[in-house]
């Protein structure tokens, strides 16, 4: 098995809609595995597998209190993903700025061109 880099693990964890929804639930506070599984037609074992992927990415911390597994959001690892995406946002913003300038020049040329 190939070991994932931290950013790879974050993007892998975020690639699944169920896991993203679980993270959204955790933004309002701690939840049990049962709470996180409740909105979905899945077993607690399946929910636990999703949570394990989130844990492996460092996005969730699970604490065992008696028989309950309490999950807490750890959002810090998402910062690296945000920085990676921000690089491409700057890339595309620059390209769109160039396109906008070309379109403005084209419009000016069309207005000055008597037909």
Z-matrix of the N, CA and C atoms (Angstrom, degrees):
N
C 1 1.451
C 2 1.520 1 109.15
N 3 1.326 2 117.49 1 135.11
C 4 1.451 3 122.93 2 -179.64
C 5 1.523 4 108.86 3 -84.30
N 6 1.338 5 116.06 4 131.35
C 7 1.461 6 120.07 5 178.74
C 8 1.522 7 109.44 6 -75.16
N 9 1.334 8 116.14 7 134.12
C 10 1.455 9 120.79 8 -179.69
C 11 1.520 10 110.38 9 -85.46
N 12 1.314 11 116.03 10 143.78
C 13 1.452 12 121.30 11 170.62
C 14 1.521 13 108.02 12 -73.80
N 15 1.328 14 118.08 13 156.47
C 16 1.479 15 119.48 14 -177.42
C 17 1.529 16 113.87 15 -53.87
N 18 1.323 17 118.19 16 -43.72
C 19 1.462 18 120.20 17 -179.97
C 20 1.522 19 111.05 18 -66.33
N 21 1.333 20 117.47 19 -37.40
C 22 1.464 21 121.03 20 176.46
C 23 1.520 22 110.33 21 -61.01
N 24 1.338 23 116.17 22 -42.63
C 25 1.465 24 120.51 23 -179.48
C 26 1.521 25 111.01 24 -65.05
N 27 1.322 26 117.04 25 -38.79
C 28 1.475 27 120.46 26 179.01
C 29 1.524 28 109.78 27 -64.19
N 30 1.340 29 117.31 28 -49.33
C 31 1.463 30 119.44 29 -179.19
C 32 1.523 31 111.38 30 -65.18
N 33 1.334 32 117.26 31 -36.24
C 34 1.472 33 119.73 32 176.25
C 35 1.529 34 109.73 33 -62.19
N 36 1.314 35 116.64 34 -45.40
C 37 1.467 36 120.43 35 -179.70
C 38 1.522 37 111.15 36 -62.43
N 39 1.324 38 116.64 37 -40.13
C 40 1.467 39 120.81 38 -177.68
C 41 1.526 40 113.01 39 -79.45
N 42 1.317 41 117.17 40 -7.79
C 43 1.469 42 119.95 41 -176.71
C 44 1.526 43 113.25 42 -74.36
N 45 1.307 44 117.08 43 -12.35
C 46 1.461 45 121.03 44 -177.20
C 47 1.530 46 110.26 45 -106.67
N 48 1.310 47 117.09 46 129.26
C 49 1.461 48 122.37 47 -178.50
C 50 1.519 49 113.93 48 -60.86
N 51 1.318 50 117.35 49 -36.72
C 52 1.468 51 120.34 50 178.77
C 53 1.520 52 110.14 51 -64.26
N 54 1.327 53 116.74 52 -43.57
C 55 1.462 54 119.69 53 -179.90
C 56 1.527 55 111.29 54 -66.87
N 57 1.350 56 116.67 55 -38.57
C 58 1.470 57 118.77 56 176.97
C 59 1.526 58 110.48 57 -62.63
N 60 1.330 59 116.46 58 -40.49
C 61 1.465 60 120.24 59 178.64
C 62 1.530 61 110.95 60 -65.56
N 63 1.315 62 117.26 61 -38.74
C 64 1.468 63 120.31 62 177.02
C 65 1.527 64 110.53 63 -62.15
N 66 1.329 65 116.12 64 -41.90
C 67 1.466 66 119.27 65 177.11
C 68 1.522 67 110.90 66 -61.89
N 69 1.340 68 116.47 67 -40.86
C 70 1.471 69 120.22 68 177.49
C 71 1.523 70 110.52 69 -59.01
N 72 1.333 71 116.57 70 -42.14
C 73 1.469 72 119.80 71 178.67
C 74 1.528 73 110.75 72 -60.77
N 75 1.324 74 116.15 73 -36.90
C 76 1.462 75 120.26 74 -176.59
C 77 1.525 76 113.19 75 -74.90
N 78 1.334 77 117.45 76 -12.80
C 79 1.464 78 118.77 77 178.37
C 80 1.524 79 111.92 78 -67.66
N 81 1.321 80 116.97 79 -18.79
C 82 1.465 81 119.91 80 -179.92
C 83 1.522 82 112.39 81 -97.68
N 84 1.334 83 117.20 82 -0.63
C 85 1.455 84 120.26 83 177.16
C 86 1.520 85 112.44 84 140.32
N 87 1.313 86 114.84 85 177.52
C 88 1.466 87 121.81 86 -178.79
C 89 1.529 88 110.75 87 -62.88
N 90 1.328 89 115.01 88 149.73
C 91 1.461 90 121.81 89 177.58
C 92 1.525 91 108.92 90 -141.32
N 93 1.308 92 115.56 91 151.94
C 94 1.459 93 119.57 92 172.07
C 95 1.521 94 108.33 93 -82.21
N 96 1.321 95 115.91 94 165.75
C 97 1.464 96 120.41 95 175.90
C 98 1.524 97 109.26 96 -59.07
N 99 1.317 98 116.96 97 -40.51
C 100 1.464 99 120.92 98 177.97
C 101 1.518 100 112.39 99 -61.08
N 102 1.344 101 116.67 100 -41.04
C 103 1.471 102 120.38 101 177.23
C 104 1.522 103 110.84 102 -61.75
N 105 1.326 104 115.86 103 -43.22
C 106 1.465 105 120.29 104 -178.45
C 107 1.524 106 111.66 105 -69.03
N 108 1.325 107 116.65 106 -31.45
C 109 1.468 108 120.98 107 -179.33
C 110 1.527 109 112.77 108 -81.28
N 111 1.324 110 116.76 109 -25.09
C 112 1.473 111 121.58 110 -170.64
C 113 1.536 112 115.26 111 -51.56
N 114 1.328 113 120.32 112 -42.84
C 115 1.474 114 118.67 113 -177.39
C 116 1.528 115 114.73 114 -71.16
N 117 1.325 116 117.99 115 -6.03
C 118 1.461 117 120.76 116 -172.26
C 119 1.517 118 111.48 117 -119.45
N 120 1.325 119 116.72 118 148.45
C 121 1.469 120 119.72 119 176.28
C 122 1.532 121 109.63 120 -80.18
N 123 1.336 122 115.65 121 71.74
C 124 1.462 123 120.09 122 -179.30
C 125 1.520 124 110.01 123 -142.23
N 126 1.304 125 115.09 124 158.29
C 127 1.458 126 120.77 125 177.63
C 128 1.529 127 109.54 126 -77.54
N 129 1.316 128 115.41 127 165.68
C 130 1.463 129 119.56 128 175.44
C 131 1.523 130 110.45 129 -63.81
N 132 1.327 131 116.95 130 -33.26
C 133 1.466 132 120.72 131 177.82
C 134 1.533 133 110.80 132 -63.61
N 135 1.324 134 116.95 133 -42.28
C 136 1.467 135 120.79 134 178.57
C 137 1.521 136 110.51 135 -65.86
N 138 1.339 137 116.70 136 -42.32
C 139 1.463 138 120.37 137 177.64
C 140 1.518 139 110.09 138 -62.14
N 141 1.320 140 116.16 139 -40.13
C 142 1.457 141 120.95 140 179.70
C 143 1.531 142 111.14 141 -62.75
N 144 1.323 143 117.17 142 -35.17
C 145 1.471 144 120.24 143 177.09
C 146 1.525 145 110.69 144 -65.56
N 147 1.336 146 116.65 145 -41.97
C 148 1.467 147 120.25 146 176.54
C 149 1.529 148 110.02 147 -61.59
N 150 1.318 149 115.65 148 -44.27
C 151 1.464 150 120.04 149 -178.89
C 152 1.526 151 110.27 150 -64.82
N 153 1.313 152 116.87 151 -35.46
C 154 1.464 153 120.68 152 178.41
C 155 1.529 154 110.82 153 -62.03
N 156 1.335 155 117.58 154 -39.79
C 157 1.470 156 121.16 155 177.15
C 158 1.529 157 109.30 156 -62.92
N 159 1.331 158 116.39 157 -41.83
C 160 1.471 159 120.42 158 177.88
C 161 1.529 160 110.85 159 -64.81
N 162 1.325 161 116.70 160 -38.66
C 163 1.473 162 120.84 161 176.67
C 164 1.528 163 110.95 162 -64.40
N 165 1.325 164 116.85 163 -44.75
C 166 1.466 165 121.30 164 -179.61
C 167 1.525 166 111.49 165 -59.74
N 168 1.327 167 116.45 166 -30.99
C 169 1.461 168 121.47 167 178.08
C 170 1.528 169 111.68 168 -83.81
N 171 1.326 170 116.83 169 -6.15
C 172 1.461 171 120.97 170 -179.22
C 173 1.513 172 113.85 171 80.71
N 174 1.331 173 116.94 172 11.80
C 175 1.463 174 121.25 173 -176.39
C 176 1.521 175 113.33 174 -87.04
N 177 1.317 176 116.95 175 -18.17
C 178 1.464 177 122.19 176 -178.46
C 179 1.522 178 108.52 177 -136.25
N 180 1.315 179 114.80 178 141.00
C 181 1.464 180 120.47 179 171.26
C 182 1.515 181 107.03 180 -116.15
N 183 1.335 182 115.43 181 130.00
C 184 1.463 183 121.24 182 -178.86
C 185 1.531 184 108.07 183 -108.59
N 186 1.319 185 114.89 184 132.48
C 187 1.464 186 121.16 185 178.06
C 188 1.521 187 107.64 186 -122.74
N 189 1.313 188 115.88 187 136.09
C 190 1.456 189 119.97 188 -179.88
C 191 1.519 190 108.59 189 -98.10
N 192 1.332 191 115.22 190 120.84
C 193 1.468 192 122.36 191 177.03
C 194 1.521 193 106.94 192 -121.03
N 195 1.314 194 114.98 193 101.40
C 196 1.460 195 118.91 194 -175.60
C 197 1.508 196 109.44 195 65.69
N 198 1.332 197 116.05 196 -121.28
C 199 1.468 198 120.63 197 179.04
C 200 1.522 199 112.13 198 -96.37
N 201 1.322 200 116.98 199 -2.54
C 202 1.465 201 120.67 200 -178.08
C 203 1.522 202 111.40 201 -96.38
N 204 1.312 203 115.04 202 139.12
C 205 1.463 204 121.77 203 173.55
C 206 1.531 205 106.20 204 -104.20
N 207 1.328 206 115.78 205 112.70
C 208 1.460 207 121.93 206 -177.37
C 209 1.525 208 108.42 207 -99.72
N 210 1.331 209 116.08 208 129.72
C 211 1.463 210 121.51 209 -178.88
C 212 1.518 211 109.88 210 -109.02
N 213 1.327 212 114.37 211 141.88
C 214 1.465 213 121.49 212 -179.32
C 215 1.530 214 107.96 213 -132.85
N 216 1.324 215 116.64 214 139.25
C 217 1.462 216 122.71 215 178.53
C 218 1.521 217 110.57 216 -71.29
N 219 1.318 218 115.74 217 136.12
C 220 1.467 219 123.72 218 172.56
C 221 1.527 220 105.48 219 -124.49
N 222 1.312 221 117.89 220 91.29
C 223 1.460 222 122.12 221 -170.55
C 224 1.526 223 114.44 222 -80.62
N 225 1.314 224 118.82 223 -14.49
C 226 1.471 225 121.21 224 -174.58
C 227 1.531 226 114.17 225 -53.11
N 228 1.342 227 120.71 226 -40.98
C 229 1.470 228 119.17 227 -179.65
C 230 1.537 229 113.73 228 -61.62
N 231 1.313 230 117.70 229 -20.81
C 232 1.469 231 119.70 230 178.53
C 233 1.517 232 111.62 231 -69.22
N 234 1.340 233 117.15 232 -19.24
C 235 1.463 234 120.55 233 -179.66
C 236 1.526 235 111.31 234 -59.44
N 237 1.333 236 117.34 235 -41.86
C 238 1.466 237 120.69 236 179.37
C 239 1.531 238 110.51 237 -62.08
N 240 1.316 239 116.79 238 -39.89
C 241 1.468 240 120.30 239 177.32
C 242 1.517 241 111.65 240 -65.98
N 243 1.316 242 115.85 241 -39.19
C 244 1.462 243 120.57 242 178.37
C 245 1.531 244 110.38 243 -63.48
N 246 1.329 245 116.70 244 -41.86
C 247 1.461 246 120.50 245 178.36
C 248 1.526 247 111.19 246 -64.05
N 249 1.324 248 117.16 247 -40.52
C 250 1.453 249 121.03 248 179.48
C 251 1.529 250 110.10 249 -63.48
N 252 1.319 251 116.73 250 -44.09
C 253 1.467 252 121.30 251 178.93
C 254 1.529 253 110.60 252 -67.18
N 255 1.330 254 117.06 253 -38.01
C 256 1.470 255 120.97 254 -179.50
C 257 1.525 256 110.87 255 -59.66
N 258 1.333 257 117.23 256 -35.73
C 259 1.471 258 120.44 257 177.39
C 260 1.529 259 109.73 258 -57.63
N 261 1.308 260 117.44 259 -45.29
C 262 1.460 261 120.80 260 -178.98
C 263 1.519 262 112.01 261 -74.87
N 264 1.304 263 117.26 262 -27.31
C 265 1.464 264 120.35 263 174.25
C 266 1.529 265 109.21 264 -62.41
N 267 1.341 266 116.92 265 -45.08
C 268 1.471 267 120.48 266 177.73
C 269 1.525 268 109.95 267 -62.39
N 270 1.328 269 117.05 268 -41.77
C 271 1.462 270 121.95 269 178.50
C 272 1.527 271 110.51 270 -56.53
N 273 1.329 272 116.90 271 -51.22
C 274 1.462 273 120.21 272 -177.11
C 275 1.516 274 112.06 273 -72.24
N 276 1.309 275 117.91 274 -32.62
C 277 1.457 276 120.26 275 176.94
C 278 1.522 277 110.31 276 -62.52
N 279 1.326 278 116.90 277 -42.94
C 280 1.466 279 120.59 278 177.71
C 281 1.525 280 110.52 279 -61.69
N 282 1.320 281 116.95 280 -43.40
C 283 1.469 282 120.20 281 -179.54
C 284 1.530 283 111.12 282 -64.61
N 285 1.324 284 116.05 283 -40.53
C 286 1.471 285 119.72 284 179.80
C 287 1.523 286 110.85 285 -69.42
N 288 1.319 287 118.07 286 -33.99
C 289 1.466 288 120.86 287 175.96
C 290 1.527 289 110.71 288 -63.14
N 291 1.329 290 116.67 289 -41.44
C 292 1.463 291 120.86 290 177.28
C 293 1.525 292 109.93 291 -64.02
N 294 1.323 293 117.35 292 -44.34
C 295 1.463 294 120.87 293 178.23
C 296 1.522 295 110.90 294 -60.94
N 297 1.322 296 117.12 295 -43.50
C 298 1.465 297 120.70 296 178.92
C 299 1.526 298 111.02 297 -60.17
N 300 1.340 299 117.15 298 -44.35
C 301 1.469 300 120.59 299 179.09
C 302 1.526 301 110.90 300 -61.83
N 303 1.315 302 117.73 301 -40.78
C 304 1.468 303 121.21 302 178.08
C 305 1.528 304 111.43 303 -64.08
N 306 1.326 305 116.42 304 -41.68
C 307 1.468 306 119.89 305 179.23
C 308 1.528 307 111.64 306 -66.26
N 309 1.324 308 116.54 307 -38.31
C 310 1.471 309 120.20 308 177.53
C 311 1.518 310 110.16 309 -63.75
N 312 1.333 311 116.32 310 -44.39
C 313 1.471 312 120.50 311 177.57
C 314 1.524 313 110.71 312 -62.00
N 315 1.314 314 117.48 313 -41.09
C 316 1.456 315 121.78 314 179.18
C 317 1.523 316 110.70 315 -63.52
N 318 1.355 317 116.53 316 -42.01
C 319 1.474 318 120.68 317 177.67
C 320 1.523 319 110.88 318 -63.42
N 321 1.329 320 117.69 319 -41.41
C 322 1.464 321 121.07 320 178.92
C 323 1.514 322 110.49 321 -63.34
N 324 1.331 323 116.64 322 -41.35
C 325 1.457 324 121.07 323 178.13
C 326 1.516 325 112.13 324 -63.85
N 327 1.311 326 116.62 325 -38.55
C 328 1.464 327 120.99 326 179.89
C 329 1.532 328 110.66 327 -69.40
N 330 1.330 329 117.84 328 -34.89
C 331 1.466 330 121.31 329 178.85
C 332 1.521 331 111.55 330 -71.34
N 333 1.324 332 118.28 331 -32.17
C 334 1.458 333 122.53 332 -178.72
C 335 1.525 334 112.72 333 -87.28
N 336 1.301 335 117.79 334 -6.95
C 337 1.458 336 123.15 335 -176.21
C 338 1.538 337 108.61 336 -92.62
N 339 1.330 338 118.53 337 104.39
C 340 1.487 339 119.25 338 178.69
C 341 1.516 340 110.38 339 -73.29
N 342 1.297 341 116.09 340 131.86
C 343 1.477 342 120.17 341 -179.93
C 344 1.480 343 112.25 342 -104.34
